[in-house]
Amino acid sequence: MVDPNLVSGAVWVLCGLAILGLGSLIAFRGRVELHANYDESVDPAHVARWAGGSALLMGLLVVAYGVREMRYGFQPQLLAGLVVALLVLSYLSKLFAGGFGAGE
């Protein structure tokens, strides 16, 4: 029988890799139109830097959580921390895609 922590951790790692893939397209290739909240009046370089960077950070956190769960098992406190971190970073990413912090 397969350990449920391995299955759950592998799912988290796969989801994190998907987030990293989209984040890298936004951050490194400048595909800012992939962001759902992208405002076309905002400088694409600003959105690529900040919204793409926050997406990359979200992906890294999810992959790290998945690897940690596969190695040490499930802990609800860490999952709660991950969810809070993802919510905050998602909100910041939406702000950056809308032009927050862009020099006018």
Jmol script that loads the backbone (N, CA, C; Angstrom):
load data "model"
ATOM      1  N   MET A   1       0.845  -1.185   0.000  1.00  0.00           N
ATOM      2  CA  MET A   1       0.000   0.000   0.000  1.00  0.00           C
ATOM      3  C   MET A   1       0.888   1.245   0.000  1.00  0.00           C
ATOM      4  N   VAL A   2       0.490   2.231  -0.753  1.00  0.00           N
ATOM      5  CA  VAL A   2       1.259   3.470  -0.864  1.00  0.00           C
ATOM      6  C   VAL A   2       0.885   4.390   0.297  1.00  0.00           C
ATOM      7  N   ASP A   3       1.890   5.015   0.863  1.00  0.00           N
ATOM      8  CA  ASP A   3       1.664   5.957   1.963  1.00  0.00           C
ATOM      9  C   ASP A   3       0.877   7.159   1.448  1.00  0.00           C
ATOM     10  N   PRO A   4      -0.221   7.522   2.112  1.00  0.00           N
ATOM     11  CA  PRO A   4      -1.021   8.678   1.659  1.00  0.00           C
ATOM     12  C   PRO A   4      -0.232   9.981   1.627  1.00  0.00           C
ATOM     13  N   ASN A   5       0.771  10.097   2.494  1.00  0.00           N
ATOM     14  CA  ASN A   5       1.589  11.316   2.482  1.00  0.00           C
ATOM     15  C   ASN A   5       2.386  11.435   1.190  1.00  0.00           C
ATOM     16  N   LEU A   6       2.810  10.298   0.632  1.00  0.00           N
ATOM     17  CA  LEU A   6       3.525  10.339  -0.646  1.00  0.00           C
ATOM     18  C   LEU A   6       2.611  10.782  -1.778  1.00  0.00           C
ATOM     19  N   VAL A   7       1.395  10.264  -1.789  1.00  0.00           N
ATOM     20  CA  VAL A   7       0.443  10.633  -2.838  1.00  0.00           C
ATOM     21  C   VAL A   7       0.081  12.109  -2.727  1.00  0.00           C
ATOM     22  N   SER A   8      -0.265  12.539  -1.519  1.00  0.00           N
ATOM     23  CA  SER A   8      -0.637  13.935  -1.312  1.00  0.00           C
ATOM     24  C   SER A   8       0.527  14.867  -1.629  1.00  0.00           C
ATOM     25  N   GLY A   9       1.715  14.515  -1.172  1.00  0.00           N
ATOM     26  CA  GLY A   9       2.890  15.334  -1.458  1.00  0.00           C
ATOM     27  C   GLY A   9       3.185  15.416  -2.941  1.00  0.00           C
ATOM     28  N   ALA A  10       3.011  14.290  -3.650  1.00  0.00           N
ATOM     29  CA  ALA A  10       3.245  14.297  -5.095  1.00  0.00           C
ATOM     30  C   ALA A  10       2.243  15.195  -5.815  1.00  0.00           C
ATOM     31  N   VAL A  11       1.001  15.199  -5.347  1.00  0.00           N
ATOM     32  CA  VAL A  11      -0.007  16.090  -5.949  1.00  0.00           C
ATOM     33  C   VAL A  11       0.379  17.544  -5.709  1.00  0.00           C
ATOM     34  N   TRP A  12       0.817  17.860  -4.503  1.00  0.00           N
ATOM     35  CA  TRP A  12       1.252  19.228  -4.209  1.00  0.00           C
ATOM     36  C   TRP A  12       2.440  19.626  -5.087  1.00  0.00           C
ATOM     37  N   VAL A  13       3.390  18.716  -5.270  1.00  0.00           N
ATOM     38  CA  VAL A  13       4.555  19.023  -6.109  1.00  0.00           C
ATOM     39  C   VAL A  13       4.119  19.264  -7.548  1.00  0.00           C
ATOM     40  N   LEU A  14       3.231  18.419  -8.082  1.00  0.00           N
ATOM     41  CA  LEU A  14       2.757  18.622  -9.453  1.00  0.00           C
ATOM     42  C   LEU A  14       2.026  19.958  -9.608  1.00  0.00           C
ATOM     43  N   CYS A  15       1.195  20.303  -8.642  1.00  0.00           N
ATOM     44  CA  CYS A  15       0.504  21.601  -8.697  1.00  0.00           C
ATOM     45  C   CYS A  15       1.499  22.753  -8.615  1.00  0.00           C
ATOM     46  N   GLY A  16       2.504  22.610  -7.765  1.00  0.00           N
ATOM     47  CA  GLY A  16       3.535  23.640  -7.654  1.00  0.00           C
ATOM     48  C   GLY A  16       4.322  23.805  -8.944  1.00  0.00           C
ATOM     49  N   LEU A  17       4.599  22.686  -9.618  1.00  0.00           N
ATOM     50  CA  LEU A  17       5.300  22.773 -10.901  1.00  0.00           C
ATOM     51  C   LEU A  17       4.445  23.462 -11.953  1.00  0.00           C
ATOM     52  N   ALA A  18       3.141  23.236 -11.919  1.00  0.00           N
ATOM     53  CA  ALA A  18       2.246  23.936 -12.849  1.00  0.00           C
ATOM     54  C   ALA A  18       2.255  25.439 -12.575  1.00  0.00           C
ATOM     55  N   ILE A  19       2.222  25.817 -11.302  1.00  0.00           N
ATOM     56  CA  ILE A  19       2.280  27.239 -10.937  1.00  0.00           C
ATOM     57  C   ILE A  19       3.614  27.832 -11.365  1.00  0.00           C
ATOM     58  N   LEU A  20       4.708  27.081 -11.142  1.00  0.00           N
ATOM     59  CA  LEU A  20       6.025  27.559 -11.568  1.00  0.00           C
ATOM     60  C   LEU A  20       6.095  27.730 -13.086  1.00  0.00           C
ATOM     61  N   GLY A  21       5.458  26.831 -13.813  1.00  0.00           N
ATOM     62  CA  GLY A  21       5.457  26.950 -15.272  1.00  0.00           C
ATOM     63  C   GLY A  21       4.770  28.215 -15.737  1.00  0.00           C
ATOM     64  N   LEU A  22       3.591  28.479 -15.197  1.00  0.00           N
ATOM     65  CA  LEU A  22       2.885  29.712 -15.570  1.00  0.00           C
ATOM     66  C   LEU A  22       3.636  30.947 -15.082  1.00  0.00           C
ATOM     67  N   GLY A  23       4.171  30.883 -13.869  1.00  0.00           N
ATOM     68  CA  GLY A  23       4.935  32.017 -13.345  1.00  0.00           C
ATOM     69  C   GLY A  23       6.168  32.311 -14.171  1.00  0.00           C
ATOM     70  N   SER A  24       6.828  31.260 -14.653  1.00  0.00           N
ATOM     71  CA  SER A  24       8.017  31.493 -15.479  1.00  0.00           C
ATOM     72  C   SER A  24       7.650  32.077 -16.842  1.00  0.00           C
ATOM     73  N   LEU A  25       6.507  31.674 -17.386  1.00  0.00           N
ATOM     74  CA  LEU A  25       6.061  32.289 -18.641  1.00  0.00           C
ATOM     75  C   LEU A  25       5.800  33.779 -18.454  1.00  0.00           C
ATOM     76  N   ILE A  26       5.208  34.135 -17.326  1.00  0.00           N
ATOM     77  CA  ILE A  26       4.914  35.546 -17.059  1.00  0.00           C
ATOM     78  C   ILE A  26       6.203  36.303 -16.750  1.00  0.00           C
ATOM     79  N   ALA A  27       7.032  35.753 -15.858  1.00  0.00           N
ATOM     80  CA  ALA A  27       8.212  36.480 -15.382  1.00  0.00           C
ATOM     81  C   ALA A  27       9.336  36.536 -16.412  1.00  0.00           C
ATOM     82  N   PHE A  28       9.631  35.418 -17.074  1.00  0.00           N
ATOM     83  CA  PHE A  28      10.812  35.359 -17.935  1.00  0.00           C
ATOM     84  C   PHE A  28      10.510  35.581 -19.415  1.00  0.00           C
ATOM     85  N   ARG A  29       9.334  35.208 -19.859  1.00  0.00           N
ATOM     86  CA  ARG A  29       8.995  35.368 -21.268  1.00  0.00           C
ATOM     87  C   ARG A  29       8.116  36.588 -21.528  1.00  0.00           C
ATOM     88  N   GLY A  30       7.666  37.250 -20.451  1.00  0.00           N
ATOM     89  CA  GLY A  30       6.857  38.451 -20.615  1.00  0.00           C
ATOM     90  C   GLY A  30       5.440  38.193 -21.082  1.00  0.00           C
ATOM     91  N   ARG A  31       4.915  37.017 -20.848  1.00  0.00           N
ATOM     92  CA  ARG A  31       3.548  36.667 -21.277  1.00  0.00           C
ATOM     93  C   ARG A  31       2.555  37.141 -20.223  1.00  0.00           C
ATOM     94  N   VAL A  32       2.500  38.446 -20.011  1.00  0.00           N
ATOM     95  CA  VAL A  32       1.672  39.021 -18.950  1.00  0.00           C
ATOM     96  C   VAL A  32       0.184  38.872 -19.226  1.00  0.00           C
ATOM     97  N   GLU A  33      -0.193  38.618 -20.479  1.00  0.00           N
ATOM     98  CA  GLU A  33      -1.609  38.437 -20.779  1.00  0.00           C
ATOM     99  C   GLU A  33      -2.156  37.147 -20.176  1.00  0.00           C
ATOM    100  N   LEU A  34      -1.293  36.276 -19.707  1.00  0.00           N
ATOM    101  CA  LEU A  34      -1.741  35.047 -19.047  1.00  0.00           C
ATOM    102  C   LEU A  34      -2.319  35.317 -17.662  1.00  0.00           C
ATOM    103  N   HIS A  35      -1.984  36.468 -17.071  1.00  0.00           N
ATOM    104  CA  HIS A  35      -2.521  36.814 -15.750  1.00  0.00           C
ATOM    105  C   HIS A  35      -3.957  37.292 -15.907  1.00  0.00           C
ATOM    106  N   ALA A  36      -4.852  36.737 -15.125  1.00  0.00           N
ATOM    107  CA  ALA A  36      -6.290  37.020 -15.268  1.00  0.00           C
ATOM    108  C   ALA A  36      -6.632  38.482 -15.000  1.00  0.00           C
ATOM    109  N   ASN A  37      -5.876  39.146 -14.140  1.00  0.00           N
ATOM    110  CA  ASN A  37      -6.190  40.520 -13.765  1.00  0.00           C
ATOM    111  C   ASN A  37      -5.289  41.545 -14.446  1.00  0.00           C
ATOM    112  N   TYR A  38      -4.664  41.171 -15.539  1.00  0.00           N
ATOM    113  CA  TYR A  38      -3.747  42.084 -16.219  1.00  0.00           C
ATOM    114  C   TYR A  38      -4.508  43.246 -16.829  1.00  0.00           C
ATOM    115  N   ASP A  39      -4.066  44.455 -16.490  1.00  0.00           N
ATOM    116  CA  ASP A  39      -4.617  45.679 -17.057  1.00  0.00           C
ATOM    117  C   ASP A  39      -3.676  46.123 -18.174  1.00  0.00           C
ATOM    118  N   GLU A  40      -4.188  46.234 -19.381  1.00  0.00           N
ATOM    119  CA  GLU A  40      -3.340  46.524 -20.539  1.00  0.00           C
ATOM    120  C   GLU A  40      -2.711  47.912 -20.508  1.00  0.00           C
ATOM    121  N   SER A  41      -3.194  48.786 -19.639  1.00  0.00           N
ATOM    122  CA  SER A  41      -2.602  50.117 -19.545  1.00  0.00           C
ATOM    123  C   SER A  41      -1.343  50.125 -18.671  1.00  0.00           C
ATOM    124  N   VAL A  42      -1.050  49.017 -18.028  1.00  0.00           N
ATOM    125  CA  VAL A  42       0.116  48.919 -17.138  1.00  0.00           C
ATOM    126  C   VAL A  42       1.315  48.418 -17.942  1.00  0.00           C
ATOM    127  N   ASP A  43       2.489  48.926 -17.577  1.00  0.00           N
ATOM    128  CA  ASP A  43       3.727  48.513 -18.226  1.00  0.00           C
ATOM    129  C   ASP A  43       3.926  47.004 -18.083  1.00  0.00           C
ATOM    130  N   PRO A  44       4.065  46.290 -19.201  1.00  0.00           N
ATOM    131  CA  PRO A  44       4.221  44.835 -19.118  1.00  0.00           C
ATOM    132  C   PRO A  44       5.469  44.395 -18.345  1.00  0.00           C
ATOM    133  N   ALA A  45       6.531  45.196 -18.393  1.00  0.00           N
ATOM    134  CA  ALA A  45       7.743  44.835 -17.653  1.00  0.00           C
ATOM    135  C   ALA A  45       7.489  44.851 -16.152  1.00  0.00           C
ATOM    136  N   HIS A  46       6.700  45.813 -15.685  1.00  0.00           N
ATOM    137  CA  HIS A  46       6.350  45.879 -14.264  1.00  0.00           C
ATOM    138  C   HIS A  46       5.537  44.651 -13.852  1.00  0.00           C
ATOM    139  N   VAL A  47       4.560  44.288 -14.656  1.00  0.00           N
ATOM    140  CA  VAL A  47       3.713  43.134 -14.348  1.00  0.00           C
ATOM    141  C   VAL A  47       4.543  41.861 -14.399  1.00  0.00           C
ATOM    142  N   ALA A  48       5.414  41.746 -15.400  1.00  0.00           N
ATOM    143  CA  ALA A  48       6.244  40.542 -15.507  1.00  0.00           C
ATOM    144  C   ALA A  48       7.143  40.399 -14.288  1.00  0.00           C
ATOM    145  N   ARG A  49       7.706  41.499 -13.838  1.00  0.00           N
ATOM    146  CA  ARG A  49       8.625  41.455 -12.703  1.00  0.00           C
ATOM    147  C   ARG A  49       7.898  41.100 -11.415  1.00  0.00           C
ATOM    148  N   TRP A  50       6.837  41.813 -11.108  1.00  0.00           N
ATOM    149  CA  TRP A  50       6.216  41.669  -9.796  1.00  0.00           C
ATOM    150  C   TRP A  50       5.139  40.585  -9.741  1.00  0.00           C
ATOM    151  N   ALA A  51       4.240  40.550 -10.703  1.00  0.00           N
ATOM    152  CA  ALA A  51       3.210  39.505 -10.690  1.00  0.00           C
ATOM    153  C   ALA A  51       3.832  38.152 -11.023  1.00  0.00           C
ATOM    154  N   GLY A  52       4.751  38.129 -11.976  1.00  0.00           N
ATOM    155  CA  GLY A  52       5.444  36.886 -12.302  1.00  0.00           C
ATOM    156  C   GLY A  52       6.309  36.401 -11.159  1.00  0.00           C
ATOM    157  N   GLY A  53       6.965  37.339 -10.494  1.00  0.00           N
ATOM    158  CA  GLY A  53       7.783  36.969  -9.337  1.00  0.00           C
ATOM    159  C   GLY A  53       6.967  36.409  -8.194  1.00  0.00           C
ATOM    160  N   SER A  54       5.814  36.992  -7.952  1.00  0.00           N
ATOM    161  CA  SER A  54       4.967  36.460  -6.879  1.00  0.00           C
ATOM    162  C   SER A  54       4.404  35.094  -7.261  1.00  0.00           C
ATOM    163  N   ALA A  55       4.126  34.866  -8.540  1.00  0.00           N
ATOM    164  CA  ALA A  55       3.677  33.534  -8.982  1.00  0.00           C
ATOM    165  C   ALA A  55       4.797  32.511  -8.814  1.00  0.00           C
ATOM    166  N   LEU A  56       6.023  32.907  -9.114  1.00  0.00           N
ATOM    167  CA  LEU A  56       7.149  32.002  -8.907  1.00  0.00           C
ATOM    168  C   LEU A  56       7.317  31.656  -7.429  1.00  0.00           C
ATOM    169  N   LEU A  57       7.154  32.641  -6.568  1.00  0.00           N
ATOM    170  CA  LEU A  57       7.251  32.389  -5.133  1.00  0.00           C
ATOM    171  C   LEU A  57       6.145  31.444  -4.669  1.00  0.00           C
ATOM    172  N   MET A  58       4.932  31.630  -5.191  1.00  0.00           N
ATOM    173  CA  MET A  58       3.840  30.723  -4.838  1.00  0.00           C
ATOM    174  C   MET A  58       4.171  29.293  -5.275  1.00  0.00           C
ATOM    175  N   GLY A  59       4.689  29.138  -6.470  1.00  0.00           N
ATOM    176  CA  GLY A  59       5.048  27.810  -6.956  1.00  0.00           C
ATOM    177  C   GLY A  59       6.130  27.158  -6.115  1.00  0.00           C
ATOM    178  N   LEU A  60       7.136  27.940  -5.741  1.00  0.00           N
ATOM    179  CA  LEU A  60       8.205  27.400  -4.894  1.00  0.00           C
ATOM    180  C   LEU A  60       7.678  26.965  -3.531  1.00  0.00           C
ATOM    181  N   LEU A  61       6.778  27.755  -2.956  1.00  0.00           N
ATOM    182  CA  LEU A  61       6.200  27.380  -1.669  1.00  0.00           C
ATOM    183  C   LEU A  61       5.404  26.081  -1.766  1.00  0.00           C
ATOM    184  N   VAL A  62       4.646  25.926  -2.830  1.00  0.00           N
ATOM    185  CA  VAL A  62       3.835  24.719  -2.994  1.00  0.00           C
ATOM    186  C   VAL A  62       4.728  23.498  -3.208  1.00  0.00           C
ATOM    187  N   VAL A  63       5.762  23.623  -4.030  1.00  0.00           N
ATOM    188  CA  VAL A  63       6.688  22.504  -4.239  1.00  0.00           C
ATOM    189  C   VAL A  63       7.394  22.154  -2.927  1.00  0.00           C
ATOM    190  N   ALA A  64       7.859  23.157  -2.200  1.00  0.00           N
ATOM    191  CA  ALA A  64       8.538  22.897  -0.926  1.00  0.00           C
ATOM    192  C   ALA A  64       7.603  22.211   0.063  1.00  0.00           C
ATOM    193  N   TYR A  65       6.341  22.647   0.104  1.00  0.00           N
ATOM    194  CA  TYR A  65       5.384  22.007   0.998  1.00  0.00           C
ATOM    195  C   TYR A  65       5.165  20.548   0.596  1.00  0.00           C
ATOM    196  N   GLY A  66       5.051  20.288  -0.701  1.00  0.00           N
ATOM    197  CA  GLY A  66       4.848  18.913  -1.166  1.00  0.00           C
ATOM    198  C   GLY A  66       6.012  18.001  -0.824  1.00  0.00           C
ATOM    199  N   VAL A  67       7.217  18.488  -1.030  1.00  0.00           N
ATOM    200  CA  VAL A  67       8.407  17.697  -0.689  1.00  0.00           C
ATOM    201  C   VAL A  67       8.458  17.454   0.813  1.00  0.00           C
ATOM    202  N   ARG A  68       8.157  18.480   1.594  1.00  0.00           N
ATOM    203  CA  ARG A  68       8.164  18.344   3.036  1.00  0.00           C
ATOM    204  C   ARG A  68       7.121  17.335   3.505  1.00  0.00           C
ATOM    205  N   GLU A  69       5.937  17.356   2.879  1.00  0.00           N
ATOM    206  CA  GLU A  69       4.900  16.401   3.265  1.00  0.00           C
ATOM    207  C   GLU A  69       5.283  14.969   2.899  1.00  0.00           C
ATOM    208  N   MET A  70       5.941  14.792   1.767  1.00  0.00           N
ATOM    209  CA  MET A  70       6.375  13.450   1.390  1.00  0.00           C
ATOM    210  C   MET A  70       7.422  12.910   2.363  1.00  0.00           C
ATOM    211  N   ARG A  71       8.276  13.778   2.859  1.00  0.00           N
ATOM    212  CA  ARG A  71       9.352  13.324   3.749  1.00  0.00           C
ATOM    213  C   ARG A  71       8.906  13.148   5.192  1.00  0.00           C
ATOM    214  N   TYR A  72       8.105  14.091   5.711  1.00  0.00           N
ATOM    215  CA  TYR A  72       7.817  14.104   7.149  1.00  0.00           C
ATOM    216  C   TYR A  72       6.353  13.893   7.500  1.00  0.00           C
ATOM    217  N   GLY A  73       5.475  13.873   6.524  1.00  0.00           N
ATOM    218  CA  GLY A  73       4.065  13.641   6.813  1.00  0.00           C
ATOM    219  C   GLY A  73       3.265  14.936   6.904  1.00  0.00           C
ATOM    220  N   PHE A  74       1.964  14.750   7.063  1.00  0.00           N
ATOM    221  CA  PHE A  74       1.018  15.864   7.072  1.00  0.00           C
ATOM    222  C   PHE A  74       0.998  16.550   8.428  1.00  0.00           C
ATOM    223  N   GLN A  75       0.999  17.891   8.415  1.00  0.00           N
ATOM    224  CA  GLN A  75       0.793  18.694   9.616  1.00  0.00           C
ATOM    225  C   GLN A  75      -0.184  19.810   9.259  1.00  0.00           C
ATOM    226  N   PRO A  76      -1.331  19.838   9.939  1.00  0.00           N
ATOM    227  CA  PRO A  76      -2.356  20.820   9.575  1.00  0.00           C
ATOM    228  C   PRO A  76      -1.904  22.270   9.734  1.00  0.00           C
ATOM    229  N   GLN A  77      -1.009  22.539  10.691  1.00  0.00           N
ATOM    230  CA  GLN A  77      -0.543  23.912  10.879  1.00  0.00           C
ATOM    231  C   GLN A  77       0.228  24.404   9.663  1.00  0.00           C
ATOM    232  N   LEU A  78       1.028  23.532   9.081  1.00  0.00           N
ATOM    233  CA  LEU A  78       1.787  23.934   7.894  1.00  0.00           C
ATOM    234  C   LEU A  78       0.883  24.131   6.687  1.00  0.00           C
ATOM    235  N   LEU A  79      -0.130  23.286   6.559  1.00  0.00           N
ATOM    236  CA  LEU A  79      -1.079  23.474   5.467  1.00  0.00           C
ATOM    237  C   LEU A  79      -1.821  24.799   5.624  1.00  0.00           C
ATOM    238  N   ALA A  80      -2.213  25.122   6.840  1.00  0.00           N
ATOM    239  CA  ALA A  80      -2.885  26.406   7.087  1.00  0.00           C
ATOM    240  C   ALA A  80      -1.956  27.571   6.751  1.00  0.00           C
ATOM    241  N   GLY A  81      -0.692  27.461   7.121  1.00  0.00           N
ATOM    242  CA  GLY A  81       0.274  28.504   6.787  1.00  0.00           C
ATOM    243  C   GLY A  81       0.465  28.651   5.293  1.00  0.00           C
ATOM    244  N   LEU A  82       0.501  27.518   4.586  1.00  0.00           N
ATOM    245  CA  LEU A  82       0.632  27.566   3.131  1.00  0.00           C
ATOM    246  C   LEU A  82      -0.573  28.251   2.495  1.00  0.00           C
ATOM    247  N   VAL A  83      -1.766  27.899   2.953  1.00  0.00           N
ATOM    248  CA  VAL A  83      -2.983  28.496   2.387  1.00  0.00           C
ATOM    249  C   VAL A  83      -3.003  30.003   2.622  1.00  0.00           C
ATOM    250  N   VAL A  84      -2.632  30.438   3.820  1.00  0.00           N
ATOM    251  CA  VAL A  84      -2.598  31.877   4.114  1.00  0.00           C
ATOM    252  C   VAL A  84      -1.558  32.572   3.236  1.00  0.00           C
ATOM    253  N   ALA A  85      -0.376  31.980   3.110  1.00  0.00           N
ATOM    254  CA  ALA A  85       0.670  32.572   2.272  1.00  0.00           C
ATOM    255  C   ALA A  85       0.216  32.668   0.816  1.00  0.00           C
ATOM    256  N   LEU A  86      -0.457  31.628   0.324  1.00  0.00           N
ATOM    257  CA  LEU A  86      -0.931  31.654  -1.064  1.00  0.00           C
ATOM    258  C   LEU A  86      -2.014  32.701  -1.267  1.00  0.00           C
ATOM    259  N   LEU A  87      -2.883  32.862  -0.294  1.00  0.00           N
ATOM    260  CA  LEU A  87      -3.927  33.897  -0.400  1.00  0.00           C
ATOM    261  C   LEU A  87      -3.320  35.290  -0.436  1.00  0.00           C
ATOM    262  N   VAL A  88      -2.347  35.544   0.422  1.00  0.00           N
ATOM    263  CA  VAL A  88      -1.698  36.860   0.461  1.00  0.00           C
ATOM    264  C   VAL A  88      -0.944  37.120  -0.842  1.00  0.00           C
ATOM    265  N   LEU A  89      -0.177  36.130  -1.305  1.00  0.00           N
ATOM    266  CA  LEU A  89       0.575  36.313  -2.545  1.00  0.00           C
ATOM    267  C   LEU A  89      -0.338  36.447  -3.754  1.00  0.00           C
ATOM    268  N   SER A  90      -1.458  35.737  -3.752  1.00  0.00           N
ATOM    269  CA  SER A  90      -2.420  35.868  -4.843  1.00  0.00           C
ATOM    270  C   SER A  90      -3.003  37.276  -4.881  1.00  0.00           C
ATOM    271  N   TYR A  91      -3.329  37.806  -3.717  1.00  0.00           N
ATOM    272  CA  TYR A  91      -3.852  39.173  -3.651  1.00  0.00           C
ATOM    273  C   TYR A  91      -2.813  40.175  -4.141  1.00  0.00           C
ATOM    274  N   LEU A  92      -1.563  40.012  -3.712  1.00  0.00           N
ATOM    275  CA  LEU A  92      -0.501  40.913  -4.169  1.00  0.00           C
ATOM    276  C   LEU A  92      -0.291  40.805  -5.684  1.00  0.00           C
ATOM    277  N   SER A  93      -0.362  39.590  -6.203  1.00  0.00           N
ATOM    278  CA  SER A  93      -0.202  39.400  -7.639  1.00  0.00           C
ATOM    279  C   SER A  93      -1.293  40.119  -8.422  1.00  0.00           C
ATOM    280  N   LYS A  94      -2.521  40.064  -7.910  1.00  0.00           N
ATOM    281  CA  LYS A  94      -3.619  40.782  -8.569  1.00  0.00           C
ATOM    282  C   LYS A  94      -3.398  42.284  -8.525  1.00  0.00           C
ATOM    283  N   LEU A  95      -2.893  42.783  -7.395  1.00  0.00           N
ATOM    284  CA  LEU A  95      -2.607  44.215  -7.296  1.00  0.00           C
ATOM    285  C   LEU A  95      -1.534  44.627  -8.284  1.00  0.00           C
ATOM    286  N   PHE A  96      -0.457  43.840  -8.380  1.00  0.00           N
ATOM    287  CA  PHE A  96       0.632  44.176  -9.299  1.00  0.00           C
ATOM    288  C   PHE A  96       0.164  44.116 -10.753  1.00  0.00           C
ATOM    289  N   ALA A  97      -0.672  43.137 -11.091  1.00  0.00           N
ATOM    290  CA  ALA A  97      -1.176  43.027 -12.462  1.00  0.00           C
ATOM    291  C   ALA A  97      -2.097  44.191 -12.802  1.00  0.00           C
ATOM    292  N   GLY A  98      -2.706  44.787 -11.793  1.00  0.00           N
ATOM    293  CA  GLY A  98      -3.569  45.941 -12.027  1.00  0.00           C
ATOM    294  C   GLY A  98      -2.830  47.265 -12.035  1.00  0.00           C
ATOM    295  N   GLY A  99      -1.543  47.250 -11.749  1.00  0.00           N
ATOM    296  CA  GLY A  99      -0.750  48.470 -11.823  1.00  0.00           C
ATOM    297  C   GLY A  99      -0.250  48.998 -10.501  1.00  0.00           C
ATOM    298  N   PHE A 100      -0.497  48.312  -9.403  1.00  0.00           N
ATOM    299  CA  PHE A 100      -0.033  48.774  -8.095  1.00  0.00           C
ATOM    300  C   PHE A 100       1.501  48.859  -8.088  1.00  0.00           C
ATOM    301  N   GLY A 101       2.003  49.989  -7.691  1.00  0.00           N
ATOM    302  CA  GLY A 101       3.450  50.185  -7.592  1.00  0.00           C
ATOM    303  C   GLY A 101       4.119  50.588  -8.879  1.00  0.00           C
ATOM    304  N   ALA A 102       3.390  50.693  -9.946  1.00  0.00           N
ATOM    305  CA  ALA A 102       3.997  51.089 -11.235  1.00  0.00           C
ATOM    306  C   ALA A 102       4.209  52.595 -11.250  1.00  0.00           C
ATOM    307  N   GLY A 103       5.348  53.017 -11.669  1.00  0.00           N
ATOM    308  CA  GLY A 103       5.633  54.447 -11.801  1.00  0.00           C
ATOM    309  C   GLY A 103       4.860  55.021 -12.973  1.00  0.00           C
ATOM    310  N   GLU A 104       4.131  56.051 -12.712  1.00  0.00           N
ATOM    311  CA  GLU A 104       3.302  56.672 -13.778  1.00  0.00           C
ATOM    312  C   GLU A 104       4.140  57.560 -14.648  1.00  0.00           C
TER     313      GLU A 104
END
end "model"
wireframe off; spacefill off
backbone 0.3
color backbone group
